[in-house]
Structures are given as C-alpha cells and as structure tokens.
Amino acid sequence: QVQLVESGGGLVQPGGSLRLSCAASGSIFIISAMGWYRQAPGKQRELVARSTSGGNTNYADSVKGRFTISRDNAKNTVLLQMDSLKPEDTAVYYCNVVHISRSGSRNNYWGQGTQVTVSS
C-alpha cells in the first residue's frame, strides 16, 4: 500500500556531509511518524532520528548536534541531513514510516536501505 524510496547514500570522508531522502508513495492517508534507523555490520538496528506528525523529533545521543531530520509533508518526504560524519556512522540506513490507513489500521513500512560509508 505504501512504498518508500531512499536515496542519498554514498562514500564520504570523515567530517563530510550527506543528505538522505525518503519519499513515500501509494495510498497514503496519515503518516503518524517518519524516521531513520541504521544497522552496522554485526550490530543491532538502532534509531537515528524520528519525527512525528505533531512535529516532535528525537535523535540518538550519538548524532545529536550533527544530524537534522526534516519533513516535507506535501511531498510525503523526510530528509536526514548528516554533517560532521564519523567512521562510526558507517551503516545501512533505513527509512521507516508509521502509516494510519483510512480504516484506522496502523502499519510499519521500511525503505530498501541505503549504504553510508565514512572512511578516509
């Protein structure tokens, strides 16, 4: 019902920047939350940043002050601006949305993942 397409990953040197984009499409009624998670090799998936429909945001402690999440509600798109990147930011980044359908059902959707590699 809802599809997520991610873009913006790549290879960057420490201290550099990347901007990730996630666009939702399909039969969209209400997106109650939209955010980014990441998973490094051999590690558990973790929350990076999250934004609710009410405008609240939260960030992992490790990225506070460096990453910024923003939304374009008209385009059902969420962005993650990543500055001052560190090697420990290297991971596959996944977009996530919590969608409420017209019937009131709540579903969790995931993007395909985009690789972010921070290396000199």
N, C-alpha and C positions, 0 to 999 in steps of 0.2 A: 504493500500500500504506500509506504514511504521509502524513498531511496535517498541515500546520502552519497555525495561525490566529493572526495577530498582532493586537494591539490596544494602545492607549495613546498613540499619536502625537498630535501636535497643535501648536498655536502657543503659545509661551511667551516671556516676556521674558527678557533676559539675567539670569543669577543665579537663575532659577527652576528648577523641578524637573518631571520627568516620569517615569512608570514604564511601561515597555514589558512586555508579557506575550506569551508564545508558548506555545500549547498543542498538543501532538502527539496525534494520534488515528489510529486504524486498527489494523492488525495490527502491534503493537509487541512486539518481543522484547527487544532490548538497544539502548539509546541510549548509544553509547560517548562521544559528545561533543555538546555543545549550546552554541550561541553566537550572537553578534550581529555582523553586518557592516553597513557603511554605505557609501553611494555618493552623493557630492555631484555636482551638475551639472558635466559636463566632466572629472570626475576618476575615477580607478580605484577599484573597490570595495576596502575595507580592513577588516581585522579590528578590532573594537571590544573585545570581551570573549569569552572562551571558557571553558567548564567541561567537564572530563572526568568520566566515571563514577567515577573514583577520587578525585574531589574537588579535583583541581588546577585552578587558574584562572590565566588570564593576561589582561593588558589592554594595549591600545595605550598608548604613553607619553603621548599627548595627553589621555587620560581617567583616568589613574591618580590616585587620591585623590578623584575626583569621581563616578565610576560604580561601581556594585556589581552583580555578577551573582550570582544565587542560583537554586536549583533546588528544586522540589517533585517528587521522584521518584515519589511515589504518584500524582500527577496528570499526570505527564509534561509538566511546565510549567517554563519558565525565565523569570525576570524580569530586567529590567535597570533598576535604579534610577539615574536620572540627576539629579545635583544640580549646582548652580553652573554651569548651562548657559551656553555661549558661542555667539555667532553662528557660529563655525566648526564647531559641532556640527550645523549645519543639513545635513540629508541625508535620503535614504530609508534606513531601517533594515530590514535583512532578518534574520530568524531562520534559523538553519542547524542541522541535526542530522545526525550520522553514525549511521546505523542498521545494526545487525547483525541479519539475519534468522535464523530458526530453522535454515535451511540453511547459514548461515555467510556469506552474501553481504553485502557492505558497500555501502551506498548513501548518497548525499548528497541531502538534501532541503532545500528552501528555502521560506520563507514568502512571502506575496504582497507584502510590503513595506509599511511604514507611514511616512508623512512626519512628520519632526520639523523644525519651523521655529523658530529662536531669533532674535527680532527685537524691537526696541523700537518 
